[in-house]
């Protein structure tokens, strides 16, 4: 559920980023269009100040201009005239013939604000009168906008409010759509998680994603049915084999103990009994690992004292007259004697028995097996180490990744099989961790950490 929430939070956050990017890109496009338009336009700037400097008036009131004024006007394809206080033209340069040479005050006011005939004009007051510069038709657009200041301020505020409202509305729509998708998808994600943990799932097959919900339901039922069939098959095989195997072991034991029979026959009976015991142990492991895998094995939790548990397992091995070439060492830290946690004693004994048995089975020339018990932060660490042959690195990696698909090595031997798989499942059932490593000197190290109570 937390994963789904994080996903949709990221989705909403990414939607907000997309919205911000949308505004930034549009602002950039607008600026780009304005820049391109400006670069493609003809510069309308008329150097009024330079032209004014070129116009002179002598003592008699005659207006004249330098040659530079003509050059500046010619560069802009413009014309000019100077009007005196009576509206008469006292000086002109390239002025069209169709324009009058005298203007009334009303006409001057009109073309100063708008156009003179079809020419947009610029006006500048000079000592000798009024300088009027005419630009080519359609080269400039003159606008005159006058309005109330309060209206402009209110309009600007209104535009800002509208923009904020639109952004808020878009964010609300993003949030609404995200919530809508979340409500539709979260049950599917939860259903998939339940299937992954071997639980039944029953999603509502209504709504926009009804078909997907129905497929998830069908997949859950199919997987559960398949797993149940597999578990029942293993349990059935175990039950069917147990009775004839018990009879075989019983007869083999009687033959082995019958001193009247020849030594060769008793030796063969002993071999049959040993292999039968191994087969019974293997069937029991197979049945238990199947139950743990499908959560069909309930844990009988009680307070476990790991130091006492380890001593019990070692004592049982010593009482069973283990070969003298296998030595046992118990290393208990000072802070470990009072440690305890909730666990299933029978399964934990099975766990230690599997790890010790693994060390014995794969080191036929003998080894020293060290059992370590100590406190590691808020967990109890139980280590089973030996100074034997160890494992190949690819096997270590597979076991730490809980990959047990192909336990056989390149020689078609089974170096580490069902027992280690079962050990890993027992540790996981106690919410612990198991790590396999090769010791720096020689041998294998298995460290188990289980949370303390």
C-alpha positions in Angstrom: 0.0 0.0 0.0 2.9 2.4 0.8 4.4 1.6 -2.6 1.2 2.5 -4.3 0.9 5.8 -2.3 4.5 6.7 -3.2 3.8 5.9 -6.9 0.7 8.2 -7.0 2.5 11.0 -5.1 5.2 10.8 -7.7 2.5 10.8 -10.4 0.9 14.0 -8.9 4.3 15.7 -8.5 5.3 14.9 -12.0 1.9 16.3 -13.2 2.7 19.6 -11.4 6.1 19.6 -13.0 4.5 19.0 -16.4 2.2 22.0 -15.7 5.1 24.2 -14.8 7.1 23.1 -17.8 4.0 23.9 -20.0 3.9 27.5 -18.7 7.7 27.9 -19.1 7.7 26.5 -22.6 4.8 28.7 -23.6 6.5 31.8 -22.1 9.6 30.9 -24.0 7.7 30.4 -27.2 6.0 33.8 -26.8 9.3 35.5 -26.2 10.8 33.7 -29.2 7.9 34.8 -31.5 8.3 38.4 -30.3 12.1 38.2 -30.9 11.7 36.7 -34.4 9.1 39.4 -35.3 11.3 42.1 -34.1 14.3 40.8 -36.1 12.2 40.5 -39.2 10.7 44.0 -38.9 12.1 47.3 -40.3 13.6 49.5 -37.7 11.1 52.3 -37.3 13.3 54.5 -35.2 13.8 57.9 -36.7 16.8 59.8 -35.3 14.8 62.9 -34.4 17.5 64.4 -32.2 20.1 64.2 -35.1 17.7 65.7 -37.6 16.9 68.5 -35.1 20.6 69.3 -34.7 20.9 69.6 -38.5 18.1 72.3 -38.8 19.2 76.0 -38.3 17.4 79.3 -38.3 19.2 82.6 -39.2 18.5 86.1 -37.9 16.0 86.8 -40.7 14.0 83.7 -39.6 15.0 81.6 -42.7 15.1 77.9 -41.9 17.8 75.7 -43.5 19.2 72.2 -42.9 22.5 70.5 -43.3 23.1 67.8 -45.9 23.2 65.3 -43.1 19.4 65.8 -42.5 18.7 64.8 -46.1 20.9 61.7 -45.7 19.1 60.6 -42.5 15.7 61.1 -44.1 16.7 59.2 -47.2 18.0 56.2 -45.1 14.5 55.9 -43.6 12.7 56.7 -46.9 11.0 59.6 -45.0 10.3 63.3 -45.6 10.2 66.3 -43.3 8.8 69.8 -43.0 9.0 72.7 -40.5 5.8 74.6 -39.7 5.8 78.1 -38.2 3.3 79.4 -35.7 0.9 80.2 -38.5 1.0 76.7 -39.8 3.0 77.6 -42.9 5.7 75.3 -44.3 9.0 77.2 -43.8 11.3 74.3 -44.7 10.8 70.9 -46.4 12.7 67.9 -47.5 11.4 65.3 -50.0 7.9 66.3 -49.1 5.2 64.8 -51.4 3.7 67.2 -53.8 0.1 66.3 -53.0 0.4 67.5 -49.5 -0.6 71.1 -48.6 2.0 73.7 -47.5 -0.2 75.3 -44.9 -2.2 73.8 -42.0 -4.7 75.0 -39.5 -4.4 74.4 -35.8 -7.1 71.7 -36.0 -5.3 69.9 -38.9 -2.0 70.0 -37.0 -3.7 68.5 -33.9 -5.2 65.8 -36.0 -2.1 64.6 -37.8 0.0 65.0 -34.7 -2.2 62.4 -33.0 -3.0 60.2 -36.0 -1.9 60.4 -39.7 -1.2 63.1 -42.2 -3.1 61.9 -45.2 -1.9 58.2 -45.4 1.5 59.0 -43.8 2.3 58.2 -40.2 4.1 61.3 -38.8 6.3 62.1 -35.9 6.4 65.7 -34.5 9.0 67.5 -32.5 9.0 71.1 -31.3 12.1 73.2 -32.4 13.1 76.8 -32.0 11.9 77.7 -35.5 8.5 76.0 -35.1 7.2 72.4 -35.3 9.3 69.7 -37.0 7.1 67.1 -38.8 8.7 63.9 -40.1 6.6 61.7 -42.4 7.2 57.9 -42.6 6.3 55.6 -45.5 2.7 54.4 -45.6 2.1 51.2 -43.6 5.6 51.3 -42.0 4.3 52.4 -38.6 1.1 51.8 -36.7 0.0 54.7 -34.5 -2.2 53.9 -31.5 -3.6 56.3 -29.0 -5.1 54.6 -25.9 -6.4 56.6 -23.0 -8.3 55.1 -20.1 -9.0 55.5 -16.4 -6.1 54.5 -14.1 -8.3 52.6 -11.7 -9.6 50.6 -14.7 -6.1 49.5 -15.6 -5.2 48.6 -12.0 -8.4 46.6 -11.7 -7.9 44.9 -15.0 -4.3 43.8 -14.0 -5.5 42.5 -10.7 -8.3 40.6 -12.5 -5.9 39.0 -14.9 -3.7 37.9 -12.1 -6.7 36.4 -10.2 -7.9 34.6 -13.4 -4.4 33.1 -14.0 -4.2 31.9 -10.3 -7.7 30.5 -10.6 -6.8 28.6 -13.8 -3.6 27.2 -12.3 -5.6 26.1 -9.1 -8.3 24.5 -11.3 -5.7 22.6 -13.3 -4.0 21.4 -10.1 -7.3 20.3 -8.7 -8.1 18.4 -11.9 -4.7 16.7 -11.8 -5.3 15.8 -8.1 -8.8 14.5 -8.9 -7.7 12.4 -11.8 -4.8 11.1 -9.7 -7.1 10.1 -6.9 -9.5 8.5 -9.4 -6.7 6.4 -10.9 -5.4 5.6 -7.4 -8.8 4.3 -6.3 -9.1 2.1 -9.4 -5.5 0.8 -9.4 -4.7 0.4 -5.7 -7.0 -2.6 -5.2 -5.3 -4.3 -8.2 -1.9 -3.7 -6.7 -3.0 -4.9 -3.3 -4.5 -8.0 -5.0 -1.2 -8.8 -6.7 0.6 -8.4 -3.4 -1.9 -10.8 -1.7 -1.4 -13.3 -4.5 2.4 -13.0 -4.1 2.0 -13.9 -0.4 -0.2 -16.9 -1.2 -3.5 -15.3 0.0 -6.9 -15.4 -1.7 -8.1 -12.3 -3.5 -11.6 -11.2 -4.5 -11.6 -7.9 -6.3 -14.8 -6.1 -7.2 -15.5 -6.8 -10.9 -17.2 -3.5 -11.5 -16.0 -0.1 -12.7 -13.6 1.1 -15.4 -11.0 -1.6 -14.7 -13.5 -4.5 -14.2 -11.8 -6.7 -16.8 -8.4 -6.3 -15.1 -9.9 -7.0 -11.7 -11.5 -10.2 -13.1 -8.2 -11.3 -14.6 -6.5 -10.8 -11.3 -9.2 -12.8 -9.5 -8.8 -15.6 -12.0 -5.0 -15.5 -11.7 -5.3 -15.7 -7.9 -7.6 -18.6 -8.0 -5.5 -20.5 -10.5 -2.3 -19.9 -8.6 -3.9 -20.9 -5.3 -5.4 -24.0 -6.8 -2.1 -25.0 -8.4 -0.2 -24.4 -5.1 -2.8 -26.4 -3.1 -2.6 -29.2 -5.6 1.1 -29.3 -5.3 1.1 -29.2 -1.5 -1.6 -31.9 -1.3 0.4 -34.1 -3.8 3.6 -33.8 -1.7 1.6 -34.4 1.5 0.0 -37.5 -0.1 3.2 -38.9 -1.4 4.8 -38.4 2.1 1.9 -40.2 3.7 1.9 -43.0 1.2 5.7 -43.6 1.5 5.8 -43.3 5.3 4.0 -46.6 6.0 6.0 -49.0 3.7 9.2 -47.2 4.6 8.6 -47.7 8.3 8.0 -51.5 7.7 11.2 -51.6 5.6 13.2 -49.9 8.3 11.7 -52.1 11.0 12.7 -55.3 9.1 16.1 -53.9 8.2 16.7 -53.1 11.9 15.7 -56.6 13.0 18.0 -58.2 10.4 20.8 -55.9 11.4 20.4 -56.9 15.1 20.1 -60.7 14.5 23.4 -62.1 15.4 22.5 -65.5 14.0 22.6 -64.1 10.4 25.9 -63.8 8.4 27.9 -60.7 8.8 27.5 -59.8 5.2 23.7 -59.9 5.5 23.7 -57.8 8.6 25.9 -55.3 6.9 23.6 -55.0 3.9 20.6 -54.6 6.3 22.5 -51.8 8.1 23.1 -50.1 4.7 19.4 -50.5 3.9 18.4 -49.0 7.2 20.8 -46.0 6.8 19.6 -45.2 3.3 16.0 -45.6 4.4 16.6 -43.2 7.3 18.1 -40.7 4.9 15.1 -41.2 2.6 12.6 -40.7 5.5 14.5 -37.6 6.5 14.4 -36.3 2.9 10.6 -36.9 2.6 10.1 -35.1 5.9 12.2 -32.1 4.7 10.2 -32.0 1.4 6.9 -32.1 3.2 8.0 -29.4 5.7 9.5 -27.1 3.1 6.3 -27.3 1.0 4.2 -26.4 4.1 6.5 -23.4 4.9 6.5 -22.2 1.3 2.6 -22.1 1.2 2.2 -20.9 4.8 0.5 -24.2 5.8 2.9 -24.8 8.7 1.7 -22.9 11.8 4.4 -21.7 14.1 4.1 -22.9 17.7 5.7 -19.8 19.3 7.2 -19.9 22.7 10.1 -18.1 24.5 13.4 -19.5 23.1 16.7 -19.1 24.9 19.3 -19.6 22.1 22.2 -20.6 24.3 20.2 -23.5 25.8 18.9 -24.4 22.3 22.4 -24.6 20.8 23.7 -26.6 23.8 20.8 -29.1 23.4 21.6 -29.6 19.7 25.3 -30.1 20.3 24.6 -32.5 23.2 22.4 -34.6 21.0 25.1 -34.9 18.3 27.7 -35.9 20.9 25.3 -38.5 22.5 24.7 -40.0 19.0 28.5 -40.8 18.9 29.4 -38.6 16.0 32.7 -39.5 14.4 35.7 -38.2 16.3 37.0 -36.4 13.3 34.2 -33.8 13.8 34.9 -31.4 16.7 32.4 -29.0 18.2 33.1 -25.6 19.7 30.5 -23.4 21.4 31.3 -19.7 21.5 28.9 -17.7 23.7 29.3 -14.0 24.1 29.0 -12.4 27.5 25.8 -10.6 26.5 24.2 -13.7 25.1 23.3 -15.8 28.2 20.1 -13.9 28.9 19.0 -13.5 25.2 15.5 -14.7 24.3 13.0 -14.4 21.4 9.7 -15.9 20.3 10.2 -18.9 18.1 9.2 -22.5 17.2 11.7 -24.7 19.1 11.1 -27.7 16.9 11.8 -25.8 13.7 14.8 -24.0 15.2 16.3 -27.4 16.3 15.7 -28.6 12.7 17.4 -25.5 11.4 20.6 -26.1 13.5 20.5 -29.8 12.7 20.4 -29.1 9.0 23.3 -26.7 9.1 25.5 -28.9 11.3 24.5 -32.0 9.2 25.4 -30.0 6.0 28.9 -29.3 7.5 29.4 -33.0 8.4 28.0 -34.3 5.1 30.2 -32.1 2.8 33.4 -32.5 4.8 34.0 -36.3 4.9 37.6 -35.8 6.0 36.5 -34.1 9.2 36.3 -30.5 10.4 35.8 -28.3 13.4 32.2 -27.0 13.7 31.9 -23.7 15.7 28.5 -22.6 17.0 28.4 -18.9 17.9 25.7 -17.1 19.9 25.9 -13.3 20.5 23.8 -10.2 20.5 24.0 -8.0 17.5 22.1 -4.7 18.0 18.4 -5.7 18.4 18.9 -9.2 17.1 20.3 -12.5 18.2 23.1 -13.8 16.0 23.6 -17.6 15.7 26.5 -18.6 13.6 27.4 -22.1 12.3 31.0 -22.2 11.0 33.4 -24.9 9.9 36.9 -25.1 8.6 36.1 -27.5 5.8 36.0 -27.2 2.0 33.5 -24.3 1.8 31.4 -23.5 -1.3 31.9 -22.2 -4.7 31.2 -18.4 -5.0 28.3 -18.9 -7.5 26.7 -21.2 -4.9 27.1 -18.6 -2.2 25.5 -15.9 -4.4 22.6 -18.2 -5.3 21.9 -19.2 -1.7 22.0 -15.5 -0.5 19.6 -14.6 -3.3 17.3 -17.5 -2.2 17.8 -19.3 -5.6 17.5 -23.0 -5.1 16.3 -24.0 -8.6 19.4 -25.9 -9.6 21.5 -27.1 -6.6 23.6 -29.5 -8.6 27.2 -28.6 -9.5 29.0 -29.2 -12.7 29.9 -32.8 -11.6 26.2 -33.6 -11.2 26.7 -33.9 -7.5 24.4 -32.3 -5.0 26.6 -30.2 -2.7 23.9 -28.3 -0.9 20.3 -29.1 -1.4 16.9 -29.3 0.2 18.3 -28.9 3.8 19.6 -25.3 3.1 16.4 -24.4 1.4 14.5 -25.6 4.4 16.9 -23.7 6.7 16.3 -20.5 4.8 12.5 -20.9 5.0 12.6 -21.5 8.8 14.7 -18.3 9.3 12.3 -16.3 7.1 9.3 -17.7 9.0 10.9 -16.2 12.2 11.3 -12.8 10.4 15.1 -13.3 10.4 17.9 -13.3 7.9 20.5 -15.9 6.9 23.8 -15.1 5.2 26.2 -17.6 3.7 29.8 -16.7 3.2 33.1 -18.5 2.7 35.5 -17.9 5.6 38.7 -15.9 4.8 40.9 -18.8 5.9 39.0 -22.0 5.1 35.5 -23.3 5.4 31.8 -22.1 5.4 30.2 -19.5 7.6 26.4 -19.3 8.1 25.1 -16.4 10.1 21.5 -16.2 11.3 19.9 -13.1 12.9 16.5 -13.3 14.5 14.8 -10.2 16.1 14.8 -10.2 19.9 11.6 -9.9 22.0 
